[in-house]
Amino acid sequence: MSRLPSLRPLAVQAVALLLLTLSVLFGAANARAEEEFLDPNVAFKFSARMADPQTIAVTYEIADKYYMYRERFAFTATGATLGTPELPAGKVKYDETFQKEVETYRKFITIMIPVQGSGMFTLKAVSQGCADAGLCYSPQEASTRLVAGGSGPSMSLPGAPAPVSPATPAAPAPASELSGIASVLGGGKLLVILPAFMLLGLGLAFTPCVLPMVPILSSIIVGEGAQAKRSRGFILSLAYSLGMAIVYTALGVAAGLAGEGLAATLQNPWVLGAVAVLIVVMALSMFGVYNLQLPAALQTRLAGASGRQSSGKLAGVFAMGAISALIVGPCVAAPLAGALVYISQTRDVLIGGAALFAMAVGMSIPLLLVGLSAGSLLPRAGAWMEAVKKFFGVLMLAMALWLVSPVIPAAAQMAGWTVLFLGYGFYLLRSSRHFAAMALGAAFAILGAIQLVGVATGGRDALAPLAHLGGGQQHGLTFQRIKTVAQLDAALANTNGKTVMLDFYADWCVSCIEMEKLTFVDERVQAKLNNTLLLQVDVTANDEADKAMLKRFTLFGPPAIILFDNKGQEIADSRVIGYQAPDKFLNSLGRLN
């Protein structure tokens, strides 16, 4: 009964640290957002579509505390003839800038414009708006390409001189996950946003990007030995989760404000190698090579500050959680993409950052359960404890190898798995006479032997080391690689009546590899895409051309799939962000008609 009260001050300190960090982060960033005026393309977001073959629907999404003038709208077209625009009634106000009564719009406006013509034409729109804070922008021009006289609604082509955001199609279409996330964020209600993103984070907790955190945290708790009570395990997992959540949120906010993802920046050999070495160092402590702890002098200082030497351990665990956020960062899924786009477009750090933090909390729930279960599920002492520590050490070595696999040759990956599997398998077979341990050792030895045969015979796929020998290797989709925006435009202008699928890929993207190995090999998927032009852009290098392609579609990193119709126009509400299993991906491809 004495241990739990003694740990309670540590929990209070952790919560206080969380509140202080969030207040500084959100307060400073939000102050910056209020001091700066939005870019006009963000404040007055333009999009256009064909509501029907003879009518254009032009939409402006207007940011909070901004408005647009009715009398300042003007439209012209090249390749078609426009009728008189139909503008809805606005709100009349006395404008200090023009010293007269003017009609204005806020939040949202859709303007219907009759058009006569057939085929592709260019629409040019001129508009003007102001901010309540006193800034009036100069007239802004936007243009886009549309197709008149077609059989149904068509979206404006991306890549026009002004950014074009997808508009809602006239025909009903299933809502995508990304659009649902955008609508939740757009509502601006934290009481809805926080629980929704927490549930999304819980779902992400079981993806390959987040699961590696479980053995890290488990090894820390196992390393506590007999001290690993439930209360202690929960406090350790709380410190670890807070470190991960705060850094993850800060990285996301920075990426959103910068307008570029940090995923590719983190995925370089130096960063991956440093994190992998740190994980290996922790793994060696699981094998008894040394006891991992802070230097005595630092422990003494931390102990003096908090009254307990265990606070040094908590500080180390918090730092390890922060470092683990680097592992999570590169995984771009729909919830993360939605929050980053929201931050980049609105500069609303409070809502976007709160959503990211709530998602990180949801991702941490399994970690907290691991800590809370320490008192009942983990052995206390003896041979079992040593066996469990070594098992977690092996898991951590495997995670370090998985982490650097994108930047080392495939043969080196397979050789690494061979050594790890064979080494641990032979260790279990030699050191234990228990049936379960020997069976586990035999399984590891067999896996190692398979990797050894695979790499020795020319195999270069650690997930399917013998596929090249059996002749039954599954073949995925064959893509046409493109690199630049100009190459994309040329391909979209000459689709030969085919629909188009553009896949964003990177060697370091785990979900991209999942799509290739598990989804693109599905026969139903291949049949559905039989009459589709398959384009792929490899953004592994993260050079200027790659950044331009990502910026073209307001993406922060792979995986992402963009679908276009047979006229080369992006299909509304059809983007695929993150991994999708074959059945779900087939449903997404249903928009390719």
HELIX and SHEET records of a PDB file:
HELIX    1   1 ARG A    3  GLU A   35  1                                  33    
HELIX    2   2 PRO A   40  ALA A   43  1                                   4    
HELIX    3   3 ARG A   70  ARG A   72  5                                   3    
HELIX    4   4 GLU A  177  GLY A  186  1                                  10    
HELIX    5   5 LEU A  190  LEU A  204  1                                  15    
HELIX    6   6 MET A  213  VAL A  222  1                                  10    
HELIX    7   7 GLY A  225  GLN A  227  5                                   3    
HELIX    8   8 ARG A  230  ALA A  258  1                                  29    
HELIX    9   9 ALA A  263  LEU A  266  1                                   4    
HELIX   10  10 PRO A  269  MET A  286  1                                  18    
HELIX   11  11 ALA A  296  SER A  306  1                                  11    
HELIX   12  12 SER A  310  VAL A  328  1                                  19    
HELIX   13  13 ALA A  334  THR A  346  1                                  13    
HELIX   14  14 VAL A  349  LEU A  372  1                                  24    
HELIX   15  15 ALA A  374  LEU A  377  1                                   4    
HELIX   16  16 ALA A  383  VAL A  404  1                                  22    
HELIX   17  17 SER A  405  VAL A  407  5                                   3    
HELIX   18  18 ALA A  410  SER A  431  1                                  22    
HELIX   19  19 PHE A  435  ALA A  456  1                                  22    
HELIX   20  20 ALA A  467  GLY A  470  1                                   4    
HELIX   21  21 VAL A  485  ALA A  493  1                                   9    
HELIX   22  22 VAL A  510  GLU A  514  1                                   5    
HELIX   23  23 MET A  515  THR A  519  3                                   5    
HELIX   24  24 GLU A  523  LYS A  528  1                                   6    
HELIX   25  25 GLU A  544  ARG A  552  1                                   9    
HELIX   26  26 PRO A  582  LEU A  589  1                                   8    
SHEET    1   A 4 PHE A  44  ASP A  52  0                                        
SHEET    2   A 4 THR A  55  ILE A  62 -1                                        
SHEET    3   A 4 PHE A 108  GLN A 116 -1                                        
SHEET    4   A 4 THR A  81  LEU A  82 -1                                        
SHEET    1   B 4 LYS A  91  ASP A  95  0                                        
SHEET    2   B 4 LYS A 100  TYR A 105 -1                                        
SHEET    3   B 4 TYR A  66  TYR A  69 -1                                        
SHEET    4   B 4 GLY A 129  ALA A 131 -1                                        
SHEET    1   C 3 ALA A  74  THR A  78  0                                        
SHEET    2   C 3 GLY A 119  SER A 127 -1                                        
SHEET    3   C 3 GLN A 140  ALA A 148 -1                                        
SHEET    1   D 5 GLN A 480  ILE A 482  0                                        
SHEET    2   D 5 THR A 532  ASP A 538  1                                        
SHEET    3   D 5 THR A 499  TYR A 505  1                                        
SHEET    4   D 5 ALA A 560  PHE A 564 -1                                        
SHEET    5   D 5 VAL A 576  ILE A 577 -1                                        
END                                                                             
